[in-house]
Amino acid sequence: MSKLSENKIKKIKEEILSLLYHNNLKAMFTNSISQELIRDEEFVKRLLLELKKEDLVIEVKKSHKGAEYSRRRRWQLSPKALEAYKGLIEQ
């Protein structure tokens, strides 16, 4: 199994952020993101956790009804990342 270069990992993270931006009105589950990007779910989860540390995504731990998820997580762009994307689009 070959390792991905840092450049390729960066591009995949950008794809994740772009996907979340285009679906910003609803948070997405990890498995939905991995299916859209045709990537392994555990790999995508690892990248999402890295993006969370960078304050680019927010982990949603509760359903819209307030029930806490026991195993699943949804993700959405952080306000910081959303503003950055809006700035890029306006240019």
PDB file with one MODEL, atoms N, CA, C and O in Angstrom:
MODEL        1
ATOM      1  N   MET A   1       0.848  -1.179   0.000  1.00  0.00           N
ATOM      2  CA  MET A   1       0.000   0.000   0.000  1.00  0.00           C
ATOM      3  C   MET A   1       0.892   1.240   0.000  1.00  0.00           C
ATOM      4  O   MET A   1       1.795   1.352   0.829  1.00  0.00           O
ATOM      5  N   SER A   2       0.652   2.144  -0.897  1.00  0.00           N
ATOM      6  CA  SER A   2       1.485   3.343  -0.990  1.00  0.00           C
ATOM      7  C   SER A   2       0.941   4.454  -0.104  1.00  0.00           C
ATOM      8  O   SER A   2      -0.262   4.562   0.132  1.00  0.00           O
ATOM      9  N   LYS A   3       1.861   5.267   0.373  1.00  0.00           N
ATOM     10  CA  LYS A   3       1.463   6.402   1.199  1.00  0.00           C
ATOM     11  C   LYS A   3       1.147   7.584   0.292  1.00  0.00           C
ATOM     12  O   LYS A   3       1.771   7.767  -0.753  1.00  0.00           O
ATOM     13  N   LEU A   4       0.187   8.367   0.698  1.00  0.00           N
ATOM     14  CA  LEU A   4      -0.159   9.566  -0.047  1.00  0.00           C
ATOM     15  C   LEU A   4       0.785  10.691   0.354  1.00  0.00           C
ATOM     16  O   LEU A   4       1.165  10.805   1.519  1.00  0.00           O
ATOM     17  N   SER A   5       1.154  11.500  -0.593  1.00  0.00           N
ATOM     18  CA  SER A   5       2.013  12.641  -0.296  1.00  0.00           C
ATOM     19  C   SER A   5       1.228  13.695   0.460  1.00  0.00           C
ATOM     20  O   SER A   5      -0.003  13.708   0.434  1.00  0.00           O
ATOM     21  N   GLU A   6       1.945  14.574   1.132  1.00  0.00           N
ATOM     22  CA  GLU A   6       1.299  15.668   1.864  1.00  0.00           C
ATOM     23  C   GLU A   6       0.474  16.538   0.921  1.00  0.00           C
ATOM     24  O   GLU A   6      -0.583  17.041   1.301  1.00  0.00           O
ATOM     25  N   ASN A   7       0.951  16.712  -0.293  1.00  0.00           N
ATOM     26  CA  ASN A   7       0.237  17.520  -1.275  1.00  0.00           C
ATOM     27  C   ASN A   7      -1.114  16.888  -1.624  1.00  0.00           C
ATOM     28  O   ASN A   7      -2.118  17.591  -1.737  1.00  0.00           O
ATOM     29  N   LYS A   8      -1.138  15.561  -1.795  1.00  0.00           N
ATOM     30  CA  LYS A   8      -2.393  14.875  -2.117  1.00  0.00           C
ATOM     31  C   LYS A   8      -3.354  14.911  -0.935  1.00  0.00           C
ATOM     32  O   LYS A   8      -4.560  15.075  -1.119  1.00  0.00           O
ATOM     33  N   ILE A   9      -2.827  14.758   0.271  1.00  0.00           N
ATOM     34  CA  ILE A   9      -3.679  14.836   1.463  1.00  0.00           C
ATOM     35  C   ILE A   9      -4.271  16.230   1.586  1.00  0.00           C
ATOM     36  O   ILE A   9      -5.441  16.381   1.938  1.00  0.00           O
ATOM     37  N   LYS A  10      -3.480  17.239   1.300  1.00  0.00           N
ATOM     38  CA  LYS A  10      -3.974  18.620   1.335  1.00  0.00           C
ATOM     39  C   LYS A  10      -5.108  18.810   0.335  1.00  0.00           C
ATOM     40  O   LYS A  10      -6.107  19.460   0.642  1.00  0.00           O
ATOM     41  N   LYS A  11      -4.954  18.245  -0.858  1.00  0.00           N
ATOM     42  CA  LYS A  11      -5.988  18.364  -1.884  1.00  0.00           C
ATOM     43  C   LYS A  11      -7.272  17.636  -1.471  1.00  0.00           C
ATOM     44  O   LYS A  11      -8.371  18.118  -1.745  1.00  0.00           O
ATOM     45  N   ILE A  12      -7.139  16.490  -0.818  1.00  0.00           N
ATOM     46  CA  ILE A  12      -8.316  15.758  -0.353  1.00  0.00           C
ATOM     47  C   ILE A  12      -9.024  16.562   0.738  1.00  0.00           C
ATOM     48  O   ILE A  12     -10.254  16.608   0.772  1.00  0.00           O
ATOM     49  N   LYS A  13      -8.261  17.193   1.626  1.00  0.00           N
ATOM     50  CA  LYS A  13      -8.855  18.054   2.656  1.00  0.00           C
ATOM     51  C   LYS A  13      -9.603  19.209   1.996  1.00  0.00           C
ATOM     52  O   LYS A  13     -10.689  19.581   2.440  1.00  0.00           O
ATOM     53  N   GLU A  14      -9.028  19.774   0.943  1.00  0.00           N
ATOM     54  CA  GLU A  14      -9.700  20.854   0.213  1.00  0.00           C
ATOM     55  C   GLU A  14     -11.004  20.350  -0.401  1.00  0.00           C
ATOM     56  O   GLU A  14     -12.003  21.070  -0.406  1.00  0.00           O
ATOM     57  N   GLU A  15     -11.002  19.112  -0.922  1.00  0.00           N
ATOM     58  CA  GLU A  15     -12.222  18.528  -1.479  1.00  0.00           C
ATOM     59  C   GLU A  15     -13.287  18.371  -0.395  1.00  0.00           C
ATOM     60  O   GLU A  15     -14.468  18.621  -0.636  1.00  0.00           O
ATOM     61  N   ILE A  16     -12.863  17.955   0.802  1.00  0.00           N
ATOM     62  CA  ILE A  16     -13.802  17.806   1.918  1.00  0.00           C
ATOM     63  C   ILE A  16     -14.419  19.158   2.259  1.00  0.00           C
ATOM     64  O   ILE A  16     -15.634  19.267   2.417  1.00  0.00           O
ATOM     65  N   LEU A  17     -13.579  20.190   2.372  1.00  0.00           N
ATOM     66  CA  LEU A  17     -14.082  21.523   2.698  1.00  0.00           C
ATOM     67  C   LEU A  17     -15.017  22.044   1.615  1.00  0.00           C
ATOM     68  O   LEU A  17     -16.035  22.666   1.917  1.00  0.00           O
ATOM     69  N   SER A  18     -14.677  21.795   0.364  1.00  0.00           N
ATOM     70  CA  SER A  18     -15.520  22.226  -0.744  1.00  0.00           C
ATOM     71  C   SER A  18     -16.879  21.524  -0.707  1.00  0.00           C
ATOM     72  O   SER A  18     -17.918  22.153  -0.909  1.00  0.00           O
ATOM     73  N   LEU A  19     -16.858  20.233  -0.448  1.00  0.00           N
ATOM     74  CA  LEU A  19     -18.102  19.464  -0.357  1.00  0.00           C
ATOM     75  C   LEU A  19     -18.978  19.993   0.779  1.00  0.00           C
ATOM     76  O   LEU A  19     -20.185  20.162   0.608  1.00  0.00           O
ATOM     77  N   LEU A  20     -18.375  20.251   1.931  1.00  0.00           N
ATOM     78  CA  LEU A  20     -19.133  20.782   3.056  1.00  0.00           C
ATOM     79  C   LEU A  20     -19.658  22.184   2.754  1.00  0.00           C
ATOM     80  O   LEU A  20     -20.752  22.543   3.189  1.00  0.00           O
ATOM     81  N   TYR A  21     -18.889  22.972   2.015  1.00  0.00           N
ATOM     82  CA  TYR A  21     -19.347  24.316   1.658  1.00  0.00           C
ATOM     83  C   TYR A  21     -20.591  24.234   0.773  1.00  0.00           C
ATOM     84  O   TYR A  21     -21.562  24.960   0.986  1.00  0.00           O
ATOM     85  N   HIS A  22     -20.553  23.356  -0.208  1.00  0.00           N
ATOM     86  CA  HIS A  22     -21.674  23.243  -1.143  1.00  0.00           C
ATOM     87  C   HIS A  22     -22.899  22.585  -0.508  1.00  0.00           C
ATOM     88  O   HIS A  22     -23.993  22.638  -1.070  1.00  0.00           O
ATOM     89  N   ASN A  23     -22.719  21.968   0.657  1.00  0.00           N
ATOM     90  CA  ASN A  23     -23.836  21.377   1.406  1.00  0.00           C
ATOM     91  C   ASN A  23     -23.974  22.054   2.759  1.00  0.00           C
ATOM     92  O   ASN A  23     -24.368  21.411   3.732  1.00  0.00           O
ATOM     93  N   ASN A  24     -23.658  23.333   2.837  1.00  0.00           N
ATOM     94  CA  ASN A  24     -23.549  24.021   4.116  1.00  0.00           C
ATOM     95  C   ASN A  24     -24.858  24.083   4.900  1.00  0.00           C
ATOM     96  O   ASN A  24     -24.825  24.162   6.128  1.00  0.00           O
ATOM     97  N   LEU A  25     -25.969  24.050   4.248  1.00  0.00           N
ATOM     98  CA  LEU A  25     -27.220  24.145   4.977  1.00  0.00           C
ATOM     99  C   LEU A  25     -27.516  22.895   5.803  1.00  0.00           C
ATOM    100  O   LEU A  25     -28.335  22.935   6.721  1.00  0.00           O
ATOM    101  N   LYS A  26     -26.858  21.797   5.480  1.00  0.00           N
ATOM    102  CA  LYS A  26     -27.049  20.590   6.270  1.00  0.00           C
ATOM    103  C   LYS A  26     -25.693  19.961   6.572  1.00  0.00           C
ATOM    104  O   LYS A  26     -24.818  19.886   5.709  1.00  0.00           O
ATOM    105  N   ALA A  27     -25.538  19.513   7.812  1.00  0.00           N
ATOM    106  CA  ALA A  27     -24.316  18.818   8.193  1.00  0.00           C
ATOM    107  C   ALA A  27     -24.325  17.435   7.538  1.00  0.00           C
ATOM    108  O   ALA A  27     -25.383  16.845   7.323  1.00  0.00           O
ATOM    109  N   MET A  28     -23.145  16.936   7.231  1.00  0.00           N
ATOM    110  CA  MET A  28     -23.043  15.650   6.539  1.00  0.00           C
ATOM    111  C   MET A  28     -22.403  14.609   7.445  1.00  0.00           C
ATOM    112  O   MET A  28     -21.496  14.916   8.218  1.00  0.00           O
ATOM    113  N   PHE A  29     -22.884  13.375   7.342  1.00  0.00           N
ATOM    114  CA  PHE A  29     -22.279  12.274   8.077  1.00  0.00           C
ATOM    115  C   PHE A  29     -20.948  11.894   7.432  1.00  0.00           C
ATOM    116  O   PHE A  29     -20.740  12.109   6.238  1.00  0.00           O
ATOM    117  N   THR A  30     -20.058  11.331   8.233  1.00  0.00           N
ATOM    118  CA  THR A  30     -18.742  10.906   7.752  1.00  0.00           C
ATOM    119  C   THR A  30     -18.873   9.950   6.572  1.00  0.00           C
ATOM    120  O   THR A  30     -18.153  10.085   5.583  1.00  0.00           O
ATOM    121  N   ASN A  31     -19.786   8.984   6.668  1.00  0.00           N
ATOM    122  CA  ASN A  31     -19.918   8.015   5.577  1.00  0.00           C
ATOM    123  C   ASN A  31     -20.417   8.661   4.290  1.00  0.00           C
ATOM    124  O   ASN A  31     -20.044   8.225   3.201  1.00  0.00           O
ATOM    125  N   SER A  32     -21.253   9.691   4.395  1.00  0.00           N
ATOM    126  CA  SER A  32     -21.719  10.395   3.192  1.00  0.00           C
ATOM    127  C   SER A  32     -20.567  11.130   2.517  1.00  0.00           C
ATOM    128  O   SER A  32     -20.454  11.138   1.291  1.00  0.00           O
ATOM    129  N   ILE A  33     -19.729  11.735   3.317  1.00  0.00           N
ATOM    130  CA  ILE A  33     -18.564  12.448   2.773  1.00  0.00           C
ATOM    131  C   ILE A  33     -17.635  11.457   2.094  1.00  0.00           C
ATOM    132  O   ILE A  33     -17.154  11.716   0.990  1.00  0.00           O
ATOM    133  N   SER A  34     -17.375  10.325   2.740  1.00  0.00           N
ATOM    134  CA  SER A  34     -16.466   9.345   2.149  1.00  0.00           C
ATOM    135  C   SER A  34     -17.039   8.760   0.857  1.00  0.00           C
ATOM    136  O   SER A  34     -16.288   8.481  -0.078  1.00  0.00           O
ATOM    137  N   GLN A  35     -18.356   8.571   0.794  1.00  0.00           N
ATOM    138  CA  GLN A  35     -18.967   8.067  -0.434  1.00  0.00           C
ATOM    139  C   GLN A  35     -18.873   9.084  -1.560  1.00  0.00           C
ATOM    140  O   GLN A  35     -18.602   8.720  -2.704  1.00  0.00           O
ATOM    141  N   GLU A  36     -19.095  10.352  -1.249  1.00  0.00           N
ATOM    142  CA  GLU A  36     -19.015  11.408  -2.268  1.00  0.00           C
ATOM    143  C   GLU A  36     -17.602  11.515  -2.844  1.00  0.00           C
ATOM    144  O   GLU A  36     -17.428  11.740  -4.042  1.00  0.00           O
ATOM    145  N   LEU A  37     -16.601  11.352  -1.986  1.00  0.00           N
ATOM    146  CA  LEU A  37     -15.207  11.504  -2.414  1.00  0.00           C
ATOM    147  C   LEU A  37     -14.570  10.190  -2.846  1.00  0.00           C
ATOM    148  O   LEU A  37     -13.419  10.162  -3.281  1.00  0.00           O
ATOM    149  N   ILE A  38     -15.323   9.107  -2.725  1.00  0.00           N
ATOM    150  CA  ILE A  38     -14.851   7.764  -3.055  1.00  0.00           C
ATOM    151  C   ILE A  38     -13.543   7.479  -2.316  1.00  0.00           C
ATOM    152  O   ILE A  38     -12.521   7.141  -2.914  1.00  0.00           O
ATOM    153  N   ARG A  39     -13.616   7.629  -0.998  1.00  0.00           N
ATOM    154  CA  ARG A  39     -12.472   7.390  -0.117  1.00  0.00           C
ATOM    155  C   ARG A  39     -12.915   6.519   1.048  1.00  0.00           C
ATOM    156  O   ARG A  39     -14.100   6.447   1.373  1.00  0.00           O
ATOM    157  N   ASP A  40     -11.947   5.858   1.671  1.00  0.00           N
ATOM    158  CA  ASP A  40     -12.191   5.024   2.834  1.00  0.00           C
ATOM    159  C   ASP A  40     -12.728   5.871   3.984  1.00  0.00           C
ATOM    160  O   ASP A  40     -12.229   6.967   4.239  1.00  0.00           O
ATOM    161  N   GLU A  41     -13.742   5.363   4.676  1.00  0.00           N
ATOM    162  CA  GLU A  41     -14.403   6.123   5.730  1.00  0.00           C
ATOM    163  C   GLU A  41     -13.453   6.457   6.888  1.00  0.00           C
ATOM    164  O   GLU A  41     -13.497   7.568   7.416  1.00  0.00           O
ATOM    165  N   GLU A  42     -12.604   5.518   7.284  1.00  0.00           N
ATOM    166  CA  GLU A  42     -11.665   5.778   8.384  1.00  0.00           C
ATOM    167  C   GLU A  42     -10.639   6.841   7.992  1.00  0.00           C
ATOM    168  O   GLU A  42     -10.252   7.666   8.819  1.00  0.00           O
ATOM    169  N   PHE A  43     -10.205   6.822   6.747  1.00  0.00           N
ATOM    170  CA  PHE A  43      -9.266   7.828   6.250  1.00  0.00           C
ATOM    171  C   PHE A  43      -9.920   9.206   6.266  1.00  0.00           C
ATOM    172  O   PHE A  43      -9.302  10.179   6.699  1.00  0.00           O
ATOM    173  N   VAL A  44     -11.152   9.296   5.804  1.00  0.00           N
ATOM    174  CA  VAL A  44     -11.886  10.563   5.788  1.00  0.00           C
ATOM    175  C   VAL A  44     -12.110  11.060   7.217  1.00  0.00           C
ATOM    176  O   VAL A  44     -11.988  12.255   7.487  1.00  0.00           O
ATOM    177  N   LYS A  45     -12.435  10.152   8.123  1.00  0.00           N
ATOM    178  CA  LYS A  45     -12.643  10.529   9.522  1.00  0.00           C
ATOM    179  C   LYS A  45     -11.362  11.119  10.107  1.00  0.00           C
ATOM    180  O   LYS A  45     -11.406  12.116  10.827  1.00  0.00           O
ATOM    181  N   ARG A  46     -10.233  10.508   9.799  1.00  0.00           N
ATOM    182  CA  ARG A  46      -8.944  11.019  10.290  1.00  0.00           C
ATOM    183  C   ARG A  46      -8.692  12.429   9.768  1.00  0.00           C
ATOM    184  O   ARG A  46      -8.251  13.300  10.518  1.00  0.00           O
ATOM    185  N   LEU A  47      -8.973  12.657   8.481  1.00  0.00           N
ATOM    186  CA  LEU A  47      -8.776  13.985   7.896  1.00  0.00           C
ATOM    187  C   LEU A  47      -9.746  14.999   8.503  1.00  0.00           C
ATOM    188  O   LEU A  47      -9.375  16.149   8.738  1.00  0.00           O
ATOM    189  N   LEU A  48     -10.986  14.577   8.755  1.00  0.00           N
ATOM    190  CA  LEU A  48     -11.961  15.469   9.382  1.00  0.00           C
ATOM    191  C   LEU A  48     -11.518  15.870  10.788  1.00  0.00           C
ATOM    192  O   LEU A  48     -11.687  17.022  11.186  1.00  0.00           O
ATOM    193  N   LEU A  49     -10.960  14.938  11.529  1.00  0.00           N
ATOM    194  CA  LEU A  49     -10.469  15.262  12.870  1.00  0.00           C
ATOM    195  C   LEU A  49      -9.295  16.239  12.807  1.00  0.00           C
ATOM    196  O   LEU A  49      -9.160  17.111  13.666  1.00  0.00           O
ATOM    197  N   GLU A  50      -8.443  16.089  11.781  1.00  0.00           N
ATOM    198  CA  GLU A  50      -7.349  17.040  11.589  1.00  0.00           C
ATOM    199  C   GLU A  50      -7.898  18.425  11.246  1.00  0.00           C
ATOM    200  O   GLU A  50      -7.409  19.436  11.750  1.00  0.00           O
ATOM    201  N   LEU A  51      -8.913  18.465  10.389  1.00  0.00           N
ATOM    202  CA  LEU A  51      -9.541  19.739  10.027  1.00  0.00           C
ATOM    203  C   LEU A  51     -10.229  20.371  11.237  1.00  0.00           C
ATOM    204  O   LEU A  51     -10.278  21.594  11.364  1.00  0.00           O
ATOM    205  N   LYS A  52     -10.753  19.537  12.113  1.00  0.00           N
ATOM    206  CA  LYS A  52     -11.377  20.040  13.341  1.00  0.00           C
ATOM    207  C   LYS A  52     -10.323  20.720  14.222  1.00  0.00           C
ATOM    208  O   LYS A  52     -10.582  21.779  14.792  1.00  0.00           O
ATOM    209  N   LYS A  53      -9.148  20.117  14.331  1.00  0.00           N
ATOM    210  CA  LYS A  53      -8.058  20.706  15.121  1.00  0.00           C
ATOM    211  C   LYS A  53      -7.620  22.044  14.536  1.00  0.00           C
ATOM    212  O   LYS A  53      -7.186  22.937  15.265  1.00  0.00           O
ATOM    213  N   GLU A  54      -7.737  22.177  13.219  1.00  0.00           N
ATOM    214  CA  GLU A  54      -7.369  23.420  12.537  1.00  0.00           C
ATOM    215  C   GLU A  54      -8.509  24.434  12.560  1.00  0.00           C
ATOM    216  O   GLU A  54      -8.392  25.513  11.979  1.00  0.00           O
ATOM    217  N   ASP A  55      -9.608  24.095  13.225  1.00  0.00           N
ATOM    218  CA  ASP A  55     -10.788  24.951  13.363  1.00  0.00           C
ATOM    219  C   ASP A  55     -11.429  25.275  12.009  1.00  0.00           C
ATOM    220  O   ASP A  55     -11.890  26.392  11.775  1.00  0.00           O
ATOM    221  N   LEU A  56     -11.446  24.274  11.126  1.00  0.00           N
ATOM    222  CA  LEU A  56     -12.054  24.467   9.813  1.00  0.00           C
ATOM    223  C   LEU A  56     -13.403  23.753   9.688  1.00  0.00           C
ATOM    224  O   LEU A  56     -14.233  24.119   8.855  1.00  0.00           O
ATOM    225  N   VAL A  57     -13.611  22.731  10.523  1.00  0.00           N
ATOM    226  CA  VAL A  57     -14.904  22.040  10.538  1.00  0.00           C
ATOM    227  C   VAL A  57     -15.387  21.920  11.980  1.00  0.00           C
ATOM    228  O   VAL A  57     -14.607  21.998  12.929  1.00  0.00           O
ATOM    229  N   ILE A  58     -16.687  21.731  12.109  1.00  0.00           N
ATOM    230  CA  ILE A  58     -17.312  21.533  13.404  1.00  0.00           C
ATOM    231  C   ILE A  58     -17.925  20.139  13.418  1.00  0.00           C
ATOM    232  O   ILE A  58     -18.583  19.730  12.461  1.00  0.00           O
ATOM    233  N   GLU A  59     -17.705  19.421  14.500  1.00  0.00           N
ATOM    234  CA  GLU A  59     -18.281  18.095  14.670  1.00  0.00           C
ATOM    235  C   GLU A  59     -19.636  18.249  15.356  1.00  0.00           C
ATOM    236  O   GLU A  59     -19.730  18.808  16.449  1.00  0.00           O
ATOM    237  N   VAL A  60     -20.677  17.750  14.707  1.00  0.00           N
ATOM    238  CA  VAL A  60     -22.032  17.820  15.248  1.00  0.00           C
ATOM    239  C   VAL A  60     -22.318  16.483  15.920  1.00  0.00           C
ATOM    240  O   VAL A  60     -22.343  15.443  15.263  1.00  0.00           O
ATOM    241  N   LYS A  61     -22.534  16.515  17.233  1.00  0.00           N
ATOM    242  CA  LYS A  61     -22.700  15.286  17.999  1.00  0.00           C
ATOM    243  C   LYS A  61     -24.151  14.977  18.340  1.00  0.00           C
ATOM    244  O   LYS A  61     -24.450  13.922  18.899  1.00  0.00           O
ATOM    245  N   LYS A  62     -25.057  15.901  18.002  1.00  0.00           N
ATOM    246  CA  LYS A  62     -26.474  15.702  18.328  1.00  0.00           C
ATOM    247  C   LYS A  62     -27.332  15.833  17.075  1.00  0.00           C
ATOM    248  O   LYS A  62     -26.993  16.562  16.143  1.00  0.00           O
ATOM    249  N   SER A  63     -28.442  15.116  17.077  1.00  0.00           N
ATOM    250  CA  SER A  63     -29.394  15.217  15.971  1.00  0.00           C
ATOM    251  C   SER A  63     -30.133  16.541  16.070  1.00  0.00           C
ATOM    252  O   SER A  63     -30.012  17.256  17.065  1.00  0.00           O
ATOM    253  N   HIS A  64     -30.893  16.863  15.043  1.00  0.00           N
ATOM    254  CA  HIS A  64     -31.665  18.107  15.067  1.00  0.00           C
ATOM    255  C   HIS A  64     -32.744  18.095  16.151  1.00  0.00           C
ATOM    256  O   HIS A  64     -33.282  19.142  16.510  1.00  0.00           O
ATOM    257  N   LYS A  65     -33.052  16.913  16.666  1.00  0.00           N
ATOM    258  CA  LYS A  65     -34.022  16.800  17.759  1.00  0.00           C
ATOM    259  C   LYS A  65     -33.349  16.858  19.132  1.00  0.00           C
ATOM    260  O   LYS A  65     -34.031  16.831  20.157  1.00  0.00           O
ATOM    261  N   GLY A  66     -32.014  16.937  19.156  1.00  0.00           N
ATOM    262  CA  GLY A  66     -31.293  17.053  20.415  1.00  0.00           C
ATOM    263  C   GLY A  66     -30.783  15.745  20.986  1.00  0.00           C
ATOM    264  O   GLY A  66     -30.143  15.740  22.038  1.00  0.00           O
ATOM    265  N   ALA A  67     -31.055  14.630  20.312  1.00  0.00           N
ATOM    266  CA  ALA A  67     -30.560  13.339  20.784  1.00  0.00           C
ATOM    267  C   ALA A  67     -29.092  13.199  20.409  1.00  0.00           C
ATOM    268  O   ALA A  67     -28.702  13.466  19.272  1.00  0.00           O
ATOM    269  N   GLU A  68     -28.282  12.776  21.375  1.00  0.00           N
ATOM    270  CA  GLU A  68     -26.849  12.635  21.113  1.00  0.00           C
ATOM    271  C   GLU A  68     -26.575  11.351  20.350  1.00  0.00           C
ATOM    272  O   GLU A  68     -27.109  10.294  20.683  1.00  0.00           O
ATOM    273  N   TYR A  69     -25.733  11.451  19.314  1.00  0.00           N
ATOM    274  CA  TYR A  69     -25.333  10.272  18.543  1.00  0.00           C
ATOM    275  C   TYR A  69     -24.363   9.449  19.375  1.00  0.00           C
ATOM    276  O   TYR A  69     -23.477  10.006  20.023  1.00  0.00           O
ATOM    277  N   SER A  70     -24.518   8.136  19.365  1.00  0.00           N
ATOM    278  CA  SER A  70     -23.605   7.288  20.123  1.00  0.00           C
ATOM    279  C   SER A  70     -22.368   6.928  19.302  1.00  0.00           C
ATOM    280  O   SER A  70     -21.281   6.794  19.865  1.00  0.00           O
ATOM    281  N   ARG A  71     -22.508   6.770  17.994  1.00  0.00           N
ATOM    282  CA  ARG A  71     -21.383   6.363  17.168  1.00  0.00           C
ATOM    283  C   ARG A  71     -21.169   7.270  15.960  1.00  0.00           C
ATOM    284  O   ARG A  71     -20.033   7.444  15.516  1.00  0.00           O
ATOM    285  N   ARG A  72     -22.204   7.831  15.439  1.00  0.00           N
ATOM    286  CA  ARG A  72     -22.104   8.609  14.213  1.00  0.00           C
ATOM    287  C   ARG A  72     -21.811  10.065  14.516  1.00  0.00           C
ATOM    288  O   ARG A  72     -22.132  10.564  15.594  1.00  0.00           O
ATOM    289  N   ARG A  73     -21.198  10.740  13.556  1.00  0.00           N
ATOM    290  CA  ARG A  73     -20.933  12.168  13.674  1.00  0.00           C
ATOM    291  C   ARG A  73     -21.277  12.833  12.353  1.00  0.00           C
ATOM    292  O   ARG A  73     -21.099  12.266  11.275  1.00  0.00           O
ATOM    293  N   ARG A  74     -21.775  14.049  12.476  1.00  0.00           N
ATOM    294  CA  ARG A  74     -22.011  14.870  11.290  1.00  0.00           C
ATOM    295  C   ARG A  74     -20.997  16.005  11.330  1.00  0.00           C
ATOM    296  O   ARG A  74     -20.461  16.335  12.388  1.00  0.00           O
ATOM    297  N   TRP A  75     -20.742  16.596  10.173  1.00  0.00           N
ATOM    298  CA  TRP A  75     -19.723  17.626  10.054  1.00  0.00           C
ATOM    299  C   TRP A  75     -20.253  18.794   9.245  1.00  0.00           C
ATOM    300  O   TRP A  75     -21.047  18.621   8.320  1.00  0.00           O
ATOM    301  N   GLN A  76     -19.803  19.980   9.605  1.00  0.00           N
ATOM    302  CA  GLN A  76     -20.117  21.179   8.822  1.00  0.00           C
ATOM    303  C   GLN A  76     -18.947  22.136   8.934  1.00  0.00           C
ATOM    304  O   GLN A  76     -18.096  22.006   9.814  1.00  0.00           O
ATOM    305  N   LEU A  77     -18.922  23.100   8.025  1.00  0.00           N
ATOM    306  CA  LEU A  77     -17.851  24.098   8.051  1.00  0.00           C
ATOM    307  C   LEU A  77     -17.948  24.952   9.302  1.00  0.00           C
ATOM    308  O   LEU A  77     -19.042  25.253   9.781  1.00  0.00           O
ATOM    309  N   SER A  78     -16.794  25.337   9.825  1.00  0.00           N
ATOM    310  CA  SER A  78     -16.778  26.271  10.950  1.00  0.00           C
ATOM    311  C   SER A  78     -17.069  27.669  10.402  1.00  0.00           C
ATOM    312  O   SER A  78     -16.898  27.906   9.206  1.00  0.00           O
ATOM    313  N   PRO A  79     -17.501  28.584  11.244  1.00  0.00           N
ATOM    314  CA  PRO A  79     -17.726  29.961  10.776  1.00  0.00           C
ATOM    315  C   PRO A  79     -16.474  30.577  10.148  1.00  0.00           C
ATOM    316  O   PRO A  79     -16.563  31.336   9.183  1.00  0.00           O
ATOM    317  N   LYS A  80     -15.313  30.244  10.701  1.00  0.00           N
ATOM    318  CA  LYS A  80     -14.030  30.736  10.162  1.00  0.00           C
ATOM    319  C   LYS A  80     -13.837  30.277   8.708  1.00  0.00           C
ATOM    320  O   LYS A  80     -13.492  31.076   7.837  1.00  0.00           O
ATOM    321  N   ALA A  81     -14.063  28.989   8.463  1.00  0.00           N
ATOM    322  CA  ALA A  81     -13.896  28.440   7.113  1.00  0.00           C
ATOM    323  C   ALA A  81     -14.962  28.975   6.166  1.00  0.00           C
ATOM    324  O   ALA A  81     -14.681  29.235   4.996  1.00  0.00           O
ATOM    325  N   LEU A  82     -16.176  29.139   6.661  1.00  0.00           N
ATOM    326  CA  LEU A  82     -17.263  29.667   5.833  1.00  0.00           C
ATOM    327  C   LEU A  82     -16.950  31.080   5.358  1.00  0.00           C
ATOM    328  O   LEU A  82     -17.161  31.402   4.189  1.00  0.00           O
ATOM    329  N   GLU A  83     -16.454  31.913   6.242  1.00  0.00           N
ATOM    330  CA  GLU A  83     -16.078  33.282   5.864  1.00  0.00           C
ATOM    331  C   GLU A  83     -14.940  33.283   4.850  1.00  0.00           C
ATOM    332  O   GLU A  83     -14.931  34.092   3.922  1.00  0.00           O
ATOM    333  N   ALA A  84     -13.984  32.380   5.027  1.00  0.00           N
ATOM    334  CA  ALA A  84     -12.861  32.292   4.086  1.00  0.00           C
ATOM    335  C   ALA A  84     -13.360  31.907   2.693  1.00  0.00           C
ATOM    336  O   ALA A  84     -12.923  32.478   1.695  1.00  0.00           O
ATOM    337  N   TYR A  85     -14.279  30.935   2.627  1.00  0.00           N
ATOM    338  CA  TYR A  85     -14.833  30.525   1.339  1.00  0.00           C
ATOM    339  C   TYR A  85     -15.628  31.663   0.701  1.00  0.00           C
ATOM    340  O   TYR A  85     -15.527  31.892  -0.505  1.00  0.00           O
ATOM    341  N   LYS A  86     -16.410  32.367   1.495  1.00  0.00           N
ATOM    342  CA  LYS A  86     -17.181  33.487   0.948  1.00  0.00           C
ATOM    343  C   LYS A  86     -16.248  34.550   0.394  1.00  0.00           C
ATOM    344  O   LYS A  86     -16.538  35.154  -0.638  1.00  0.00           O
ATOM    345  N   GLY A  87     -15.133  34.782   1.070  1.00  0.00           N
ATOM    346  CA  GLY A  87     -14.142  35.754   0.604  1.00  0.00           C
ATOM    347  C   GLY A  87     -13.524  35.334  -0.712  1.00  0.00           C
ATOM    348  O   GLY A  87     -13.283  36.176  -1.578  1.00  0.00           O
ATOM    349  N   LEU A  88     -13.263  34.043  -0.879  1.00  0.00           N
ATOM    350  CA  LEU A  88     -12.681  33.549  -2.124  1.00  0.00           C
ATOM    351  C   LEU A  88     -13.667  33.681  -3.281  1.00  0.00           C
ATOM    352  O   LEU A  88     -13.274  34.018  -4.398  1.00  0.00           O
ATOM    353  N   ILE A  89     -14.937  33.420  -3.017  1.00  0.00           N
ATOM    354  CA  ILE A  89     -15.946  33.464  -4.076  1.00  0.00           C
ATOM    355  C   ILE A  89     -16.194  34.898  -4.522  1.00  0.00           C
ATOM    356  O   ILE A  89     -16.420  35.145  -5.707  1.00  0.00           O
ATOM    357  N   GLU A  90     -16.155  35.838  -3.598  1.00  0.00           N
ATOM    358  CA  GLU A  90     -16.431  37.236  -3.921  1.00  0.00           C
ATOM    359  C   GLU A  90     -15.314  37.879  -4.739  1.00  0.00           C
ATOM    360  O   GLU A  90     -15.527  38.909  -5.380  1.00  0.00           O
ATOM    361  N   GLN A  91     -14.123  37.275  -4.719  1.00  0.00           N
ATOM    362  CA  GLN A  91     -13.000  37.872  -5.466  1.00  0.00           C
ATOM    363  C   GLN A  91     -13.124  37.704  -6.927  1.00  0.00           C
ATOM    364  O   GLN A  91     -12.256  38.154  -7.676  1.00  0.00           O
TER     365      GLN A  91
ENDMDL
END
